[in-house]
Amino acid sequence: MVNRPSGRPVREGALTVAELVQQGRLAGVRMSGASGRDTEVRSVRIVDRTTALDTLEPHTAVVLTGRVATAGWTVEMALRKAWEHAAACVVVTESAGRPGSVGALADRLGVPLLVIDEDALDAAVRIASAVARPDAGRTALVAQAARALADAGPHAGRVLSALHAVLPSTAVALTGPTGEVLAGRRAALSAEGGALTVRVEVPDCGGGSLGALLARSGSRVAGWGETVRDVLRLAVAPLTAWCAVRRLDDERTGHRAELLLHRLLEADAGATGDDGPGAGPGEDERAEAAALGWPARGPLVAYALRPVAGRAGPDPGPALRAVWAAAGPGGPLVAYQGCWVAWQSVTPADGADPLDDAGRHLADALCALAAYVPVAGGVAGTAASLSALGPVLADACAAAGVAAAGDPGSVVRGDRMGAAQLLSAVPTDLLRGPAEVVLAPLIEADRDGTLLRTLAVVLDAGASPTAAAEVLGVHRNTVAARLERIRSLGFDPDDASQRLALHLACRVLLSGDGDGEH
């Protein structure tokens, strides 16, 4: 390696056949022959007579012209002679006979056959120029990429198209933070066969990560990986600008959707309020909802997402909306009452509970979201129409609040929130001190925590010793004996005046020891 005055490393050595194809600026070049592509090209020889094939030198690009390039058998002879003299490759024009018929021979001999769509003498001049200044070809390719990317502008699809145009035999993809393909070719993610892979991180406009540019090439020649990396780096700026435009559009759409949802729900409240029946959502609101792709025909099931407790961080809205669009069960996400909500039209089968399927679909979506945003969710329903969605959304948000007190991926149904689930959502840090005071006699006598866990399970089970025994995995008589001990300390789970305070205190104290399931 040597360094230019700028400090940038430049690879010494001759151009390889693969680099000649990639950087030699040959018109419409196609290469046959899987092996021999790493052979260095050190000179060019124009051959117009078959007798000249006997004097070839190693590492020569043999350019066929005249009668030598007019028939398949002469091209085949040139390939054999090139193999005998260790020449680098054979070059022939597309218009000269049918050179494609000897491509299999080129593959067997390991001598690449380059078929070009231009005059052979012009190609010879291009090859000679590239061989004389190998680094100039790489620099020219990077410059070509810079011009193509400038023309593409801040648009992911056009940027990836420009990269594919200037990086032959290379698949490129832009992936998001969770690995999903945002633009480009999925083949870039393949890990087959030890192909050259290059990765360049792409920051978003806020300093976070938009994702990465991944390139996969079958070329293994020295220096090609660094050339690909240089080209990918040129694409970072337009992609970051694209991200800024996309985020601005996303924020505008999000604010628009949030305001529209409030207008719809306020119109519905006015239609059924104390002042008498109103008009409900107007035609403008309905048309705007339809333009945003909102489901409007009932029955509707509502979903609500909320980050799990203690997982504060940057606004997860953009990531949530992006992943939800691909993996969510239905409807676009809208910010609402500290949650992100969506709803879906359902067509339940006879006798089926639509919330069963909705809960399973939501759980699947939360699994997809967990890699980027740890959230829990609630599901509720059903609403007869979009104008009646307000109460169902409120139920879903309440269920999501309960679920968020647990683990990421938890799903709670709005119609099945029991006392234990509601109590699990209580802020335990504020109530730990009062809970210890309430249960002080029990705590003092309960050296291993058995009585506290038993009391909590009995309260969860509606004061049923039999049900509590099944949960605890002990005999019913064991639970009965423990309850007698608990009552002797002044705590009676059958006393309605004590039950709520005892249940809450047990939940608060157990939430800190990792044994919330008893």
ChimeraX attribute file (.defattr): number of C-alpha atoms within 10 A of each C-alpha:
attribute: neighborCount
match mode: 1-to-1
recipient: residues
	/A:1	7
	/A:2	10
	/A:3	10
	/A:4	8
	/A:5	7
	/A:6	6
	/A:7	8
	/A:8	9
	/A:9	11
	/A:10	13
	/A:11	14
	/A:12	12
	/A:13	15
	/A:14	19
	/A:15	28
	/A:16	22
	/A:17	26
	/A:18	23
	/A:19	25
	/A:20	22
	/A:21	21
	/A:22	20
	/A:23	25
	/A:24	25
	/A:25	16
	/A:26	20
	/A:27	14
	/A:28	13
	/A:29	19
	/A:30	16
	/A:31	20
	/A:32	19
	/A:33	20
	/A:34	16
	/A:35	14
	/A:36	19
	/A:37	24
	/A:38	17
	/A:39	23
	/A:40	24
	/A:41	27
	/A:42	22
	/A:43	20
	/A:44	22
	/A:45	18
	/A:46	18
	/A:47	19
	/A:48	15
	/A:49	14
	/A:50	16
	/A:51	9
	/A:52	14
	/A:53	23
	/A:54	12
	/A:55	9
	/A:56	20
	/A:57	19
	/A:58	17
	/A:59	21
	/A:60	22
	/A:61	30
	/A:62	26
	/A:63	24
	/A:64	27
	/A:65	19
	/A:66	12
	/A:67	15
	/A:68	25
	/A:69	28
	/A:70	18
	/A:71	13
	/A:72	17
	/A:73	16
	/A:74	18
	/A:75	28
	/A:76	20
	/A:77	14
	/A:78	26
	/A:79	26
	/A:80	18
	/A:81	19
	/A:82	28
	/A:83	20
	/A:84	15
	/A:85	16
	/A:86	17
	/A:87	27
	/A:88	28
	/A:89	30
	/A:90	25
	/A:91	27
	/A:92	28
	/A:93	23
	/A:94	20
	/A:95	14
	/A:96	20
	/A:97	18
	/A:98	16
	/A:99	23
	/A:100	18
	/A:101	13
	/A:102	17
	/A:103	21
	/A:104	14
	/A:105	17
	/A:106	26
	/A:107	16
	/A:108	12
	/A:109	17
	/A:110	22
	/A:111	27
	/A:112	32
	/A:113	33
	/A:114	27
	/A:115	24
	/A:116	20
	/A:117	15
	/A:118	16
	/A:119	14
	/A:120	22
	/A:121	13
	/A:122	12
	/A:123	21
	/A:124	20
	/A:125	12
	/A:126	16
	/A:127	26
	/A:128	19
	/A:129	16
	/A:130	24
	/A:131	24
	/A:132	16
	/A:133	14
	/A:134	24
	/A:135	19
	/A:136	15
	/A:137	21
	/A:138	24
	/A:139	14
	/A:140	14
	/A:141	21
	/A:142	21
	/A:143	15
	/A:144	16
	/A:145	23
	/A:146	18
	/A:147	12
	/A:148	18
	/A:149	24
	/A:150	15
	/A:151	12
	/A:152	19
	/A:153	16
	/A:154	22
	/A:155	18
	/A:156	22
	/A:157	15
	/A:158	17
	/A:159	25
	/A:160	23
	/A:161	17
	/A:162	21
	/A:163	26
	/A:164	19
	/A:165	14
	/A:166	21
	/A:167	22
	/A:168	14
	/A:169	15
	/A:170	20
	/A:171	22
	/A:172	28
	/A:173	26
	/A:174	29
	/A:175	23
	/A:176	19
	/A:177	16
	/A:178	16
	/A:179	12
	/A:180	15
	/A:181	19
	/A:182	17
	/A:183	19
	/A:184	23
	/A:185	20
	/A:186	16
	/A:187	16
	/A:188	21
	/A:189	19
	/A:190	13
	/A:191	11
	/A:192	8
	/A:193	7
	/A:194	11
	/A:195	14
	/A:196	17
	/A:197	22
	/A:198	17
	/A:199	17
	/A:200	18
	/A:201	16
	/A:202	25
	/A:203	17
	/A:204	19
	/A:205	17
	/A:206	11
	/A:207	9
	/A:208	11
	/A:209	14
	/A:210	21
	/A:211	20
	/A:212	21
	/A:213	26
	/A:214	24
	/A:215	29
	/A:216	25
	/A:217	21
	/A:218	15
	/A:219	19
	/A:220	16
	/A:221	17
	/A:222	15
	/A:223	15
	/A:224	19
	/A:225	18
	/A:226	13
	/A:227	16
	/A:228	26
	/A:229	17
	/A:230	15
	/A:231	21
	/A:232	26
	/A:233	15
	/A:234	17
	/A:235	25
	/A:236	20
	/A:237	18
	/A:238	18
	/A:239	25
	/A:240	22
	/A:241	17
	/A:242	19
	/A:243	21
	/A:244	16
	/A:245	15
	/A:246	14
	/A:247	16
	/A:248	12
	/A:249	12
	/A:250	16
	/A:251	14
	/A:252	12
	/A:253	14
	/A:254	19
	/A:255	14
	/A:256	14
	/A:257	21
	/A:258	16
	/A:259	14
	/A:260	17
	/A:261	20
	/A:262	13
	/A:263	16
	/A:264	22
	/A:265	19
	/A:266	16
	/A:267	19
	/A:268	22
	/A:269	18
	/A:270	17
	/A:271	17
	/A:272	13
	/A:273	12
	/A:274	8
	/A:275	8
	/A:276	8
	/A:277	12
	/A:278	13
	/A:279	10
	/A:280	19
	/A:281	19
	/A:282	12
	/A:283	9
	/A:284	9
	/A:285	16
	/A:286	17
	/A:287	11
	/A:288	14
	/A:289	18
	/A:290	12
	/A:291	9
	/A:292	14
	/A:293	11
	/A:294	20
	/A:295	20
	/A:296	19
	/A:297	14
	/A:298	18
	/A:299	19
	/A:300	25
	/A:301	25
	/A:302	29
	/A:303	34
	/A:304	33
	/A:305	31
	/A:306	25
	/A:307	25
	/A:308	23
	/A:309	18
	/A:310	8
	/A:311	12
	/A:312	10
	/A:313	8
	/A:314	7
	/A:315	9
	/A:316	16
	/A:317	17
	/A:318	14
	/A:319	16
	/A:320	21
	/A:321	19
	/A:322	16
	/A:323	19
	/A:324	20
	/A:325	15
	/A:326	12
	/A:327	17
	/A:328	23
	/A:329	21
	/A:330	22
	/A:331	19
	/A:332	21
	/A:333	26
	/A:334	23
	/A:335	18
	/A:336	19
	/A:337	12
	/A:338	12
	/A:339	23
	/A:340	23
	/A:341	25
	/A:342	26
	/A:343	29
	/A:344	22
	/A:345	21
	/A:346	18
	/A:347	11
	/A:348	12
	/A:349	8
	/A:350	6
	/A:351	6
	/A:352	10
	/A:353	10
	/A:354	18
	/A:355	20
	/A:356	11
	/A:357	14
	/A:358	24
	/A:359	21
	/A:360	14
	/A:361	15
	/A:362	25
	/A:363	21
	/A:364	15
	/A:365	20
	/A:366	26
	/A:367	18
	/A:368	19
	/A:369	24
	/A:370	15
	/A:371	11
	/A:372	14
	/A:373	23
	/A:374	24
	/A:375	27
	/A:376	31
	/A:377	33
	/A:378	31
	/A:379	32
	/A:380	30
	/A:381	24
	/A:382	22
	/A:383	22
	/A:384	15
	/A:385	14
	/A:386	23
	/A:387	20
	/A:388	18
	/A:389	24
	/A:390	18
	/A:391	15
	/A:392	21
	/A:393	28
	/A:394	18
	/A:395	21
	/A:396	28
	/A:397	28
	/A:398	24
	/A:399	30
	/A:400	32
	/A:401	26
	/A:402	28
	/A:403	30
	/A:404	28
	/A:405	22
	/A:406	17
	/A:407	14
	/A:408	22
	/A:409	24
	/A:410	21
	/A:411	26
	/A:412	25
	/A:413	23
	/A:414	24
	/A:415	13
	/A:416	10
	/A:417	15
	/A:418	10
	/A:419	15
	/A:420	17
	/A:421	18
	/A:422	16
	/A:423	20
	/A:424	20
	/A:425	19
	/A:426	16
	/A:427	12
	/A:428	19
	/A:429	11
	/A:430	10
	/A:431	14
	/A:432	19
	/A:433	13
	/A:434	12
	/A:435	20
	/A:436	16
	/A:437	11
	/A:438	16
	/A:439	19
	/A:440	13
	/A:441	14
	/A:442	21
	/A:443	15
	/A:444	9
	/A:445	13
	/A:446	14
	/A:447	10
	/A:448	9
	/A:449	13
	/A:450	11
	/A:451	19
	/A:452	22
	/A:453	21
	/A:454	24
	/A:455	25
	/A:456	24
	/A:457	27
	/A:458	23
	/A:459	23
	/A:460	19
	/A:461	17
	/A:462	14
	/A:463	19
	/A:464	17
	/A:465	23
	/A:466	16
	/A:467	17
	/A:468	24
	/A:469	20
	/A:470	13
	/A:471	16
	/A:472	16
	/A:473	10
	/A:474	12
	/A:475	13
	/A:476	17
	/A:477	12
	/A:478	12
	/A:479	24
	/A:480	17
	/A:481	10
	/A:482	18
	/A:483	21
	/A:484	12
	/A:485	15
	/A:486	21
	/A:487	13
	/A:488	11
	/A:489	14
	/A:490	10
	/A:491	20
	/A:492	18
	/A:493	21
	/A:494	14
	/A:495	10
	/A:496	9
	/A:497	10
	/A:498	12
	/A:499	17
	/A:500	15
	/A:501	13
	/A:502	20
	/A:503	21
	/A:504	21
	/A:505	24
	/A:506	25
	/A:507	25
	/A:508	26
	/A:509	21
	/A:510	20
	/A:511	15
	/A:512	12
	/A:513	8
	/A:514	8
	/A:515	10
	/A:516	16
	/A:517	11
	/A:518	13
